[in-house]
Amino acid sequence: MGGNFDSSSSSSCIANFWSSALRSKPIITSDTAIRTVSGNGLVRRLGLFDLILLGVGASIGAGIFVVTGTVARDAGPGVTISFILAGASCILNALCYAELASRFPAVVGGAYLYTYTAFNELTAFLVFGQLMLDYHIGAASIARSLASYVVTVLELFPFFKENTPNWIGHGGEEFLAGALSINILAPILLLLLTVILCRGIGESSALNSFMTATKIIIVLFVVTVGSFKIDVSNWSPFAPNGFKAILTGATVVFFAYVGFDAVANSAEESRKPQRDLPIGILGSLLICVGLYIAVCLVITGMVPYKFLGEDAPLAEAFTSRGLKYVSILISIGAVAGLTTTLLVGLYVQSRLYLGLGRDGLLPSMFAKVHPTRHTPVHSQVWVGIIASILAGLFNVHVLSHILSVGSLTGYSVVSACVVTLRWNDKAATLSSKRPNSSWREGVICLFAIASCGFAAGLFYRINASPIFMLISVIIAILASVALHCRQVYYDPPGFSCPGVPTVPAVCIFFNIFLFAQLHYEAWIRFILLNIIFVGIYAFYGQYHANPLSSDETIVYHNVPTEAAQ
Protein backbone atom coordinates (compact mmCIF):
# COMPACT_ATOMS: atom_id res chain seq x y z
CA MET A 1 0.00 0.00 0.00
CA GLY A 2 2.79 2.41 0.97
CA GLY A 3 4.69 1.70 -2.23
CA ASN A 4 1.62 2.36 -4.34
CA PHE A 5 0.99 5.60 -2.47
CA ASP A 6 4.59 6.80 -3.01
CA SER A 7 4.40 5.90 -6.68
CA SER A 8 1.08 7.68 -7.07
CA SER A 9 2.39 10.76 -5.23
CA SER A 10 5.52 10.87 -7.37
CA SER A 11 3.47 10.56 -10.57
CA SER A 12 1.18 13.33 -9.38
CA CYS A 13 4.13 15.65 -8.66
CA ILE A 14 5.62 15.02 -12.10
CA ALA A 15 2.24 15.57 -13.76
CA ASN A 16 1.75 18.83 -11.87
CA PHE A 17 5.26 19.97 -12.79
CA TRP A 18 4.73 19.41 -16.50
CA SER A 19 1.27 20.92 -16.36
CA SER A 20 2.78 24.11 -14.94
CA ALA A 21 5.92 24.07 -17.07
CA LEU A 22 4.01 23.77 -20.36
CA ARG A 23 1.44 26.51 -19.74
CA SER A 24 1.84 29.70 -21.73
CA LYS A 25 0.98 33.35 -21.28
CA PRO A 26 -1.92 34.74 -23.34
CA ILE A 27 -1.35 37.91 -25.35
CA ILE A 28 -3.23 40.75 -23.66
CA THR A 29 -5.34 42.47 -26.26
CA SER A 30 -5.60 45.73 -24.32
CA ASP A 31 -2.54 47.89 -23.85
CA THR A 32 -4.19 50.24 -21.38
CA ALA A 33 -3.85 48.14 -18.25
CA ILE A 34 -1.48 45.56 -16.82
CA ARG A 35 -1.24 43.54 -13.65
CA THR A 36 1.11 44.63 -10.89
CA VAL A 37 1.52 43.90 -7.22
CA SER A 38 2.09 47.40 -5.93
CA GLY A 39 -0.62 49.11 -7.95
CA ASN A 40 1.78 51.51 -9.65
CA GLY A 41 3.14 51.36 -13.17
CA LEU A 42 6.08 52.70 -15.10
CA VAL A 43 5.83 56.05 -16.83
CA ARG A 44 5.88 56.67 -20.58
CA ARG A 45 8.62 59.21 -21.23
CA LEU A 46 10.81 57.70 -23.94
CA GLY A 47 10.39 59.09 -27.43
CA LEU A 48 11.85 57.72 -30.64
CA PHE A 49 15.12 59.65 -30.28
CA ASP A 50 15.53 58.35 -26.71
CA LEU A 51 15.02 54.76 -27.88
CA ILE A 52 17.59 55.07 -30.66
CA LEU A 53 20.15 56.50 -28.25
CA LEU A 54 19.27 53.73 -25.79
CA GLY A 55 20.11 51.09 -28.41
CA VAL A 56 23.33 52.82 -29.47
CA GLY A 57 24.32 53.33 -25.85
CA ALA A 58 23.85 49.63 -25.12
CA SER A 59 25.72 48.38 -28.19
CA ILE A 60 28.80 50.59 -28.50
CA GLY A 61 31.17 50.65 -25.55
CA ALA A 62 34.93 50.84 -25.51
CA GLY A 63 35.01 47.93 -27.95
CA ILE A 64 34.71 50.19 -30.98
CA PHE A 65 38.18 51.51 -30.15
CA VAL A 66 39.66 48.04 -29.50
CA VAL A 67 37.82 45.19 -31.24
CA THR A 68 38.11 46.79 -34.69
CA GLY A 69 41.90 46.75 -34.49
CA THR A 70 42.41 43.39 -32.78
CA VAL A 71 40.30 41.55 -35.36
CA ALA A 72 42.04 43.45 -38.18
CA ARG A 73 45.35 41.86 -37.12
CA ASP A 74 44.01 38.54 -38.47
CA ALA A 75 41.49 39.56 -41.12
CA GLY A 76 43.47 42.52 -42.49
CA PRO A 77 41.51 45.32 -44.16
CA GLY A 78 38.86 42.66 -44.79
CA VAL A 79 37.73 43.27 -41.21
CA THR A 80 35.33 45.74 -42.82
CA ILE A 81 33.60 42.81 -44.51
CA SER A 82 33.58 40.99 -41.16
CA PHE A 83 31.63 43.84 -39.60
CA ILE A 84 29.29 44.02 -42.59
CA LEU A 85 28.52 40.29 -42.38
CA ALA A 86 28.02 40.41 -38.62
CA GLY A 87 25.92 43.56 -38.95
CA ALA A 88 23.72 41.93 -41.63
CA SER A 89 23.16 38.95 -39.34
CA CYS A 90 22.22 41.24 -36.45
CA ILE A 91 19.85 43.19 -38.69
CA LEU A 92 18.00 39.94 -39.45
CA ASN A 93 17.76 39.28 -35.69
CA ALA A 94 16.61 42.85 -35.19
CA LEU A 95 13.80 42.35 -37.72
CA CYS A 96 12.50 39.49 -35.55
CA TYR A 97 12.72 41.63 -32.41
CA ALA A 98 11.01 44.51 -34.20
CA GLU A 99 8.00 42.40 -35.18
CA LEU A 100 7.44 41.09 -31.67
CA ALA A 101 8.01 44.51 -30.09
CA SER A 102 5.33 45.90 -32.39
CA ARG A 103 2.95 42.98 -31.97
CA PHE A 104 2.99 42.53 -28.21
CA PRO A 105 1.30 44.77 -25.65
CA ALA A 106 3.68 47.43 -24.41
CA VAL A 107 4.87 45.74 -21.22
CA VAL A 108 8.30 44.78 -19.93
CA GLY A 109 9.79 41.35 -20.59
CA GLY A 110 11.45 41.30 -24.00
CA ALA A 111 12.71 37.84 -24.98
CA TYR A 112 11.30 36.34 -21.76
CA LEU A 113 7.80 37.63 -22.51
CA TYR A 114 7.89 36.50 -26.13
CA THR A 115 9.04 33.00 -25.13
CA TYR A 116 6.39 32.77 -22.40
CA THR A 117 3.68 33.44 -24.97
CA ALA A 118 5.04 31.49 -27.95
CA PHE A 119 6.32 28.42 -26.09
CA ASN A 120 5.86 27.82 -22.37
CA GLU A 121 6.60 28.97 -18.86
CA LEU A 122 9.65 26.80 -18.19
CA THR A 123 11.39 27.72 -21.45
CA ALA A 124 10.79 31.40 -20.70
CA PHE A 125 12.27 30.98 -17.22
CA LEU A 126 15.35 29.26 -18.65
CA VAL A 127 15.81 32.05 -21.21
CA PHE A 128 15.65 34.56 -18.34
CA GLY A 129 18.30 32.60 -16.43
CA GLN A 130 20.75 32.56 -19.34
CA LEU A 131 20.21 36.27 -20.00
CA MET A 132 20.60 37.20 -16.35
CA LEU A 133 23.95 35.49 -15.89
CA ASP A 134 25.25 37.32 -18.96
CA TYR A 135 23.91 40.62 -17.64
CA HIS A 136 25.24 40.17 -14.08
CA ILE A 137 28.74 39.12 -15.07
CA GLY A 138 28.78 41.57 -17.97
CA ALA A 139 27.81 44.49 -15.73
CA ALA A 140 30.56 43.65 -13.25
CA SER A 141 33.15 43.26 -16.01
CA ILE A 142 32.14 46.55 -17.66
CA ALA A 143 32.24 48.31 -14.28
CA ARG A 144 35.85 47.18 -13.80
CA SER A 145 36.78 48.33 -17.29
CA LEU A 146 35.07 51.67 -16.68
CA ALA A 147 36.95 52.10 -13.40
CA SER A 148 40.24 51.45 -15.21
CA TYR A 149 39.46 54.01 -17.94
CA VAL A 150 38.35 56.59 -15.36
CA VAL A 151 41.69 56.21 -13.57
CA THR A 152 43.47 56.48 -16.94
CA VAL A 153 41.74 59.80 -17.59
CA LEU A 154 42.49 61.04 -14.07
CA GLU A 155 46.14 60.13 -14.50
CA LEU A 156 46.36 62.73 -17.25
CA PHE A 157 46.64 65.14 -14.31
CA PRO A 158 50.04 65.12 -12.53
CA PHE A 159 48.47 64.75 -9.08
CA PHE A 160 47.02 61.33 -9.89
CA LYS A 161 49.77 60.03 -12.15
CA GLU A 162 51.57 57.03 -10.61
CA ASN A 163 49.86 57.71 -7.27
CA THR A 164 46.77 55.55 -7.79
CA PRO A 165 47.00 52.06 -6.24
CA ASN A 166 45.67 49.04 -8.15
CA TRP A 167 42.84 48.45 -5.68
CA ILE A 168 41.32 51.81 -6.61
CA GLY A 169 40.66 51.16 -10.27
CA HIS A 170 43.38 49.51 -12.35
CA GLY A 171 42.67 45.79 -12.19
CA GLY A 172 42.50 45.01 -8.50
CA GLU A 173 44.50 43.99 -5.44
CA GLU A 174 44.56 40.18 -5.36
CA PHE A 175 44.26 38.04 -2.23
CA LEU A 176 44.01 34.30 -1.49
CA ALA A 177 46.07 33.33 -4.54
CA GLY A 178 43.91 35.44 -6.82
CA ALA A 179 40.55 34.10 -5.57
CA LEU A 180 39.70 37.63 -4.44
CA SER A 181 40.51 40.79 -6.40
CA ILE A 182 39.58 43.98 -4.55
CA ASN A 183 38.46 46.97 -6.60
CA ILE A 184 36.96 50.00 -4.84
CA LEU A 185 36.05 52.32 -7.70
CA ALA A 186 33.90 49.85 -9.69
CA PRO A 187 31.25 49.41 -6.92
CA ILE A 188 31.20 53.19 -6.37
CA LEU A 189 30.45 53.77 -10.06
CA LEU A 190 27.74 51.10 -9.94
CA LEU A 191 26.22 52.76 -6.88
CA LEU A 192 26.06 56.12 -8.63
CA LEU A 193 24.40 54.68 -11.72
CA THR A 194 21.94 52.69 -9.61
CA VAL A 195 20.91 55.86 -7.76
CA ILE A 196 20.34 57.65 -11.08
CA LEU A 197 18.24 54.75 -12.38
CA CYS A 198 16.19 54.68 -9.18
CA ARG A 199 15.43 58.39 -9.43
CA GLY A 200 13.48 57.91 -12.63
CA ILE A 201 13.56 57.09 -16.33
CA GLY A 202 13.82 60.80 -17.15
CA GLU A 203 17.11 61.27 -15.31
CA SER A 204 18.68 58.03 -16.56
CA SER A 205 17.54 58.71 -20.14
CA ALA A 206 19.05 62.19 -20.00
CA LEU A 207 22.40 60.80 -18.81
CA ASN A 208 22.36 58.10 -21.47
CA SER A 209 21.52 60.62 -24.20
CA PHE A 210 24.32 62.97 -23.13
CA MET A 211 26.98 60.27 -22.83
CA THR A 212 25.90 58.52 -26.05
CA ALA A 213 25.97 61.82 -27.96
CA THR A 214 29.46 62.49 -26.54
CA LYS A 215 30.61 59.04 -27.62
CA ILE A 216 29.22 59.43 -31.16
CA ILE A 217 30.78 62.89 -31.56
CA ILE A 218 34.20 61.55 -30.46
CA VAL A 219 33.93 58.57 -32.85
CA LEU A 220 32.97 60.88 -35.74
CA PHE A 221 35.84 63.23 -34.86
CA VAL A 222 38.29 60.33 -34.72
CA VAL A 223 37.05 59.05 -38.09
CA THR A 224 37.26 62.52 -39.65
CA VAL A 225 40.81 63.20 -38.41
CA GLY A 226 41.95 59.70 -39.29
CA SER A 227 40.54 59.90 -42.82
CA PHE A 228 43.16 62.55 -43.66
CA LYS A 229 45.92 60.11 -42.65
CA ILE A 230 44.75 57.18 -44.76
CA ASP A 231 47.20 55.55 -47.15
CA VAL A 232 45.13 53.47 -49.58
CA SER A 233 48.10 51.18 -50.22
CA ASN A 234 47.51 49.80 -46.71
CA TRP A 235 44.25 48.28 -47.99
CA SER A 236 46.14 45.95 -50.29
CA PRO A 237 45.99 43.01 -49.97
CA PHE A 238 42.42 43.38 -48.75
CA ALA A 239 42.07 39.81 -47.45
CA PRO A 240 45.64 38.61 -46.78
CA ASN A 241 44.53 35.47 -44.94
CA GLY A 242 41.61 34.56 -47.18
CA PHE A 243 37.85 34.56 -46.70
CA LYS A 244 37.96 32.15 -43.77
CA ALA A 245 39.78 34.77 -41.67
CA ILE A 246 37.06 37.27 -42.59
CA LEU A 247 34.32 34.79 -41.62
CA THR A 248 36.09 34.00 -38.35
CA GLY A 249 36.32 37.72 -37.72
CA ALA A 250 32.57 38.03 -38.31
CA THR A 251 31.91 35.44 -35.58
CA VAL A 252 34.03 37.53 -33.19
CA VAL A 253 32.68 40.99 -33.99
CA PHE A 254 29.06 39.78 -33.94
CA PHE A 255 29.08 40.40 -30.20
CA ALA A 256 30.11 44.02 -30.73
CA TYR A 257 26.54 44.66 -31.92
CA VAL A 258 24.84 42.95 -28.98
CA GLY A 259 22.64 45.38 -27.08
CA PHE A 260 20.03 46.55 -29.59
CA ASP A 261 17.56 44.18 -27.90
CA ALA A 262 17.61 46.52 -24.89
CA VAL A 263 15.15 48.72 -26.78
CA ALA A 264 12.54 45.92 -26.67
CA ASN A 265 12.72 45.93 -22.86
CA SER A 266 11.72 49.60 -22.70
CA ALA A 267 8.28 48.91 -24.18
CA GLU A 268 6.40 49.96 -21.06
CA GLU A 269 8.18 53.32 -20.94
CA SER A 270 7.87 54.19 -24.62
CA ARG A 271 5.37 56.86 -25.62
CA LYS A 272 4.31 55.16 -28.85
CA PRO A 273 5.66 51.62 -28.50
CA GLN A 274 4.01 49.96 -31.49
CA ARG A 275 5.43 52.61 -33.81
CA ASP A 276 8.69 53.61 -32.14
CA LEU A 277 10.12 50.28 -30.90
CA PRO A 278 10.73 48.73 -34.35
CA ILE A 279 12.27 51.99 -35.59
CA GLY A 280 14.38 52.29 -32.44
CA ILE A 281 15.68 48.72 -32.69
CA LEU A 282 16.57 48.88 -36.38
CA GLY A 283 17.68 52.53 -36.35
CA SER A 284 20.12 52.10 -33.47
CA LEU A 285 21.61 48.99 -35.07
CA LEU A 286 22.11 50.68 -38.45
CA ILE A 287 23.91 53.58 -36.74
CA CYS A 288 26.21 51.10 -34.98
CA VAL A 289 26.95 49.29 -38.25
CA GLY A 290 27.88 52.58 -39.92
CA LEU A 291 30.16 53.66 -37.07
CA TYR A 292 31.97 50.31 -36.90
CA ILE A 293 32.58 50.23 -40.67
CA ALA A 294 33.92 53.80 -40.63
CA VAL A 295 36.37 53.01 -37.80
CA CYS A 296 37.50 49.82 -39.61
CA LEU A 297 38.29 51.71 -42.80
CA VAL A 298 40.21 54.40 -40.91
CA ILE A 299 42.32 52.14 -38.70
CA THR A 300 43.31 49.77 -41.53
CA GLY A 301 44.03 52.72 -43.81
CA MET A 302 46.24 54.56 -41.31
CA VAL A 303 48.51 51.68 -40.31
CA PRO A 304 49.36 48.39 -42.07
CA TYR A 305 47.30 45.68 -40.37
CA LYS A 306 50.45 43.79 -39.31
CA PHE A 307 51.57 46.67 -37.10
CA LEU A 308 48.31 47.21 -35.21
CA GLY A 309 48.65 46.93 -31.43
CA GLU A 310 46.76 44.42 -29.31
CA ASP A 311 45.59 46.42 -26.29
CA ALA A 312 44.75 49.83 -27.76
CA PRO A 313 45.15 49.56 -31.54
CA LEU A 314 43.23 52.70 -32.49
CA ALA A 315 44.98 54.91 -29.93
CA GLU A 316 48.38 53.52 -30.93
CA ALA A 317 47.59 54.11 -34.61
CA PHE A 318 46.99 57.82 -33.99
CA THR A 319 50.02 58.11 -31.71
CA SER A 320 52.22 56.59 -34.41
CA ARG A 321 51.04 59.30 -36.82
CA GLY A 322 51.86 62.10 -34.38
CA LEU A 323 48.28 62.62 -33.13
CA LYS A 324 48.64 61.72 -29.47
CA TYR A 325 45.86 64.11 -28.43
CA VAL A 326 43.39 61.88 -30.28
CA SER A 327 44.30 58.99 -28.00
CA ILE A 328 43.22 61.17 -25.07
CA LEU A 329 39.87 61.72 -26.77
CA ILE A 330 39.60 57.98 -27.30
CA SER A 331 40.01 57.40 -23.55
CA ILE A 332 37.25 59.94 -22.86
CA GLY A 333 35.09 58.26 -25.51
CA ALA A 334 35.73 54.91 -23.86
CA VAL A 335 34.52 56.29 -20.51
CA ALA A 336 31.36 57.62 -22.16
CA GLY A 337 30.82 54.36 -24.06
CA LEU A 338 31.27 52.10 -21.04
CA THR A 339 29.04 54.37 -18.91
CA THR A 340 26.12 54.05 -21.32
CA THR A 341 26.64 50.31 -21.81
CA LEU A 342 26.64 49.78 -18.04
CA LEU A 343 23.69 52.13 -17.48
CA VAL A 344 21.49 50.43 -20.08
CA GLY A 345 22.55 46.97 -18.90
CA LEU A 346 21.46 47.72 -15.32
CA TYR A 347 18.24 49.25 -16.67
CA VAL A 348 17.35 46.17 -18.71
CA GLN A 349 18.06 43.80 -15.81
CA SER A 350 15.66 45.59 -13.50
CA ARG A 351 12.86 45.52 -16.10
CA LEU A 352 13.31 41.78 -16.62
CA TYR A 353 13.13 41.19 -12.86
CA LEU A 354 10.01 43.36 -12.80
CA GLY A 355 8.36 41.19 -15.46
CA LEU A 356 9.09 37.94 -13.62
CA GLY A 357 7.98 39.44 -10.32
CA ARG A 358 4.62 40.35 -11.86
CA ASP A 359 4.21 36.83 -13.24
CA GLY A 360 5.03 35.25 -9.87
CA LEU A 361 8.14 33.41 -11.03
CA LEU A 362 10.14 35.55 -8.61
CA PRO A 363 9.10 36.99 -5.23
CA SER A 364 6.57 39.83 -5.38
CA MET A 365 9.21 42.23 -4.04
CA PHE A 366 10.60 42.49 -7.57
CA ALA A 367 7.21 43.53 -8.95
CA LYS A 368 6.92 46.67 -6.83
CA VAL A 369 7.16 50.05 -8.53
CA HIS A 370 7.82 53.28 -6.62
CA PRO A 371 4.59 55.33 -6.43
CA THR A 372 6.22 58.65 -7.35
CA ARG A 373 9.45 57.74 -9.14
CA HIS A 374 7.69 55.08 -11.24
CA THR A 375 10.77 52.86 -11.25
CA PRO A 376 11.18 49.28 -9.96
CA VAL A 377 13.40 50.37 -7.08
CA HIS A 378 13.67 46.96 -5.42
CA SER A 379 14.70 45.27 -8.66
CA GLN A 380 17.09 48.09 -9.50
CA VAL A 381 18.80 47.99 -6.10
CA TRP A 382 19.05 44.20 -6.31
CA VAL A 383 20.86 44.18 -9.67
CA GLY A 384 23.10 47.00 -8.44
CA ILE A 385 24.06 45.02 -5.35
CA ILE A 386 24.82 41.84 -7.34
CA ALA A 387 26.99 43.73 -9.84
CA SER A 388 28.77 45.64 -7.05
CA ILE A 389 29.67 42.47 -5.15
CA LEU A 390 30.98 40.78 -8.29
CA ALA A 391 32.90 43.86 -9.47
CA GLY A 392 34.30 44.73 -6.05
CA LEU A 393 35.52 41.30 -4.97
CA PHE A 394 36.26 39.20 -8.06
CA ASN A 395 38.24 39.47 -11.27
CA VAL A 396 35.22 38.80 -13.48
CA HIS A 397 37.23 39.40 -16.66
CA VAL A 398 38.38 35.77 -16.45
CA LEU A 399 34.74 34.73 -16.94
CA SER A 400 34.39 36.60 -20.22
CA HIS A 401 34.75 33.38 -22.22
CA ILE A 402 31.47 32.01 -20.81
CA LEU A 403 29.49 35.12 -21.74
CA SER A 404 27.34 35.64 -24.87
CA VAL A 405 25.46 32.37 -24.24
CA GLY A 406 22.44 34.34 -23.04
CA SER A 407 22.46 36.70 -26.02
CA LEU A 408 22.72 33.91 -28.58
CA THR A 409 20.07 31.87 -26.76
CA GLY A 410 17.74 34.86 -26.54
CA TYR A 411 18.20 35.82 -30.18
CA SER A 412 17.56 32.25 -31.35
CA VAL A 413 14.44 31.79 -29.25
CA VAL A 414 13.05 35.19 -30.33
CA SER A 415 13.50 34.16 -33.98
CA ALA A 416 11.65 30.93 -33.25
CA CYS A 417 8.89 32.92 -31.51
CA VAL A 418 8.28 34.93 -34.68
CA VAL A 419 7.64 31.70 -36.59
CA THR A 420 5.48 29.94 -34.00
CA LEU A 421 3.33 32.98 -33.25
CA ARG A 422 2.47 33.24 -36.94
CA TRP A 423 0.91 29.77 -36.53
CA ASN A 424 -0.91 30.73 -33.38
CA ASP A 425 -3.23 33.26 -35.02
CA LYS A 426 -6.87 32.32 -34.66
CA ALA A 427 -7.32 32.06 -38.41
CA ALA A 428 -4.45 29.59 -38.67
CA THR A 429 -5.83 27.53 -35.80
CA LEU A 430 -9.26 27.35 -37.33
CA SER A 431 -7.95 26.41 -40.78
CA SER A 432 -5.84 23.55 -39.44
CA LYS A 433 -7.46 20.19 -38.82
CA ARG A 434 -4.69 19.04 -36.47
CA PRO A 435 -3.18 22.18 -34.95
CA ASN A 436 -1.34 20.34 -32.19
CA SER A 437 0.33 17.93 -34.60
CA SER A 438 1.17 20.76 -37.00
CA TRP A 439 2.68 22.83 -34.17
CA ARG A 440 4.84 19.93 -33.03
CA GLU A 441 6.02 19.31 -36.58
CA GLY A 442 7.02 22.95 -36.93
CA VAL A 443 8.92 22.93 -33.63
CA ILE A 444 10.80 19.81 -34.75
CA CYS A 445 11.85 21.66 -37.92
CA LEU A 446 13.07 24.61 -35.87
CA PHE A 447 15.02 22.28 -33.60
CA ALA A 448 16.53 20.58 -36.66
CA ILE A 449 17.70 23.96 -37.99
CA ALA A 450 19.30 24.80 -34.64
CA SER A 451 20.98 21.38 -34.46
CA CYS A 452 22.35 21.79 -37.98
CA GLY A 453 23.67 25.23 -37.06
CA PHE A 454 25.54 23.76 -34.09
CA ALA A 455 26.88 20.86 -36.18
CA ALA A 456 28.07 23.20 -38.94
CA GLY A 457 29.73 25.44 -36.36
CA LEU A 458 31.44 22.49 -34.75
CA PHE A 459 32.72 21.19 -38.08
CA TYR A 460 33.99 24.66 -38.93
CA ARG A 461 35.69 24.94 -35.55
CA ILE A 462 37.60 21.66 -35.81
CA ASN A 463 38.48 22.22 -39.50
CA ALA A 464 36.56 19.14 -40.61
CA SER A 465 35.96 18.34 -44.26
CA PRO A 466 33.69 20.93 -45.94
CA ILE A 467 31.38 18.10 -46.99
CA PHE A 468 30.14 17.77 -43.39
CA MET A 469 29.28 21.47 -43.23
CA LEU A 470 27.55 21.17 -46.60
CA ILE A 471 25.41 18.27 -45.35
CA SER A 472 24.41 20.30 -42.28
CA VAL A 473 23.44 23.26 -44.44
CA ILE A 474 21.39 21.05 -46.81
CA ILE A 475 19.46 19.49 -43.92
CA ALA A 476 18.77 22.97 -42.49
CA ILE A 477 17.52 24.12 -45.91
CA LEU A 478 15.19 21.11 -46.14
CA ALA A 479 13.82 21.86 -42.68
CA SER A 480 13.24 25.48 -43.72
CA VAL A 481 11.42 24.32 -46.86
CA ALA A 482 9.24 22.09 -44.69
CA LEU A 483 8.45 25.08 -42.46
CA HIS A 484 7.48 27.09 -45.51
CA CYS A 485 5.33 24.44 -47.18
CA ARG A 486 3.76 22.65 -44.23
CA GLN A 487 2.60 25.65 -42.20
CA VAL A 488 0.10 28.46 -42.75
CA TYR A 489 1.39 31.96 -42.00
CA TYR A 490 -0.52 35.18 -41.45
CA ASP A 491 0.84 38.71 -41.36
CA PRO A 492 0.43 40.22 -37.90
CA PRO A 493 -0.74 43.78 -37.26
CA GLY A 494 1.96 46.44 -37.01
CA PHE A 495 5.51 45.86 -38.20
CA SER A 496 5.96 42.53 -39.97
CA CYS A 497 9.29 40.74 -40.36
CA PRO A 498 9.80 39.99 -44.07
CA GLY A 499 10.56 36.53 -45.38
CA VAL A 500 9.04 34.44 -42.60
CA PRO A 501 9.99 31.65 -42.01
CA THR A 502 13.24 31.99 -44.02
CA VAL A 503 14.68 35.03 -42.20
CA PRO A 504 14.09 33.60 -38.68
CA ALA A 505 15.49 30.25 -39.82
CA VAL A 506 18.69 31.93 -41.06
CA CYS A 507 18.95 33.75 -37.71
CA ILE A 508 18.60 30.54 -35.74
CA PHE A 509 21.16 28.72 -37.88
CA PHE A 510 23.79 31.45 -37.65
CA ASN A 511 23.20 32.17 -33.94
CA ILE A 512 23.72 28.52 -33.03
CA PHE A 513 26.66 28.37 -35.44
CA LEU A 514 28.21 31.13 -33.31
CA PHE A 515 27.24 29.24 -30.15
CA ALA A 516 29.45 26.38 -31.38
CA GLN A 517 32.39 28.81 -31.61
CA LEU A 518 32.23 29.68 -27.90
CA HIS A 519 34.63 28.20 -25.36
CA TYR A 520 33.61 24.71 -24.26
CA GLU A 521 33.16 26.06 -20.73
CA ALA A 522 30.35 28.22 -22.09
CA TRP A 523 28.56 25.04 -23.21
CA ILE A 524 29.01 23.58 -19.71
CA ARG A 525 27.69 26.82 -18.21
CA PHE A 526 24.62 26.57 -20.48
CA ILE A 527 23.81 23.03 -19.30
CA LEU A 528 24.52 23.59 -15.59
CA LEU A 529 22.58 26.86 -15.42
CA ASN A 530 19.56 25.23 -17.08
CA ILE A 531 19.67 22.42 -14.50
CA ILE A 532 19.86 24.95 -11.65
CA PHE A 533 16.94 26.99 -12.99
CA VAL A 534 14.83 23.91 -13.56
CA GLY A 535 15.38 23.18 -9.87
CA ILE A 536 14.42 26.72 -8.87
CA TYR A 537 11.31 26.48 -11.00
CA ALA A 538 10.40 23.08 -9.55
CA PHE A 539 10.67 24.25 -5.93
CA TYR A 540 9.35 27.82 -6.30
CA GLY A 541 8.27 29.01 -9.72
CA GLN A 542 5.64 26.42 -10.57
CA TYR A 543 3.76 27.09 -7.32
CA HIS A 544 3.71 30.88 -7.52
CA ALA A 545 3.52 31.67 -11.24
CA ASN A 546 0.33 33.13 -12.63
CA PRO A 547 0.51 33.80 -16.37
CA LEU A 548 -3.13 34.90 -16.50
CA SER A 549 -4.41 38.38 -15.79
CA SER A 550 -5.68 39.09 -12.30
CA ASP A 551 -8.24 41.53 -11.03
CA GLU A 552 -5.55 43.92 -9.86
CA THR A 553 -4.76 46.30 -12.69
CA ILE A 554 -3.25 49.71 -13.13
CA VAL A 555 -3.58 52.25 -15.87
CA TYR A 556 -0.51 53.30 -17.83
CA HIS A 557 0.84 56.77 -17.26
CA ASN A 558 0.91 59.01 -20.33
CA VAL A 559 -0.59 56.38 -22.63
CA PRO A 560 -1.17 57.88 -26.07
CA THR A 561 -4.82 57.98 -27.03
CA GLU A 562 -4.23 57.65 -30.75
CA ALA A 563 -3.84 54.23 -32.25
CA ALA A 564 -0.34 53.01 -32.90
CA GLN A 565 0.72 53.38 -36.45
Disulfide bonds with the S-S distance in Angstrom:
none
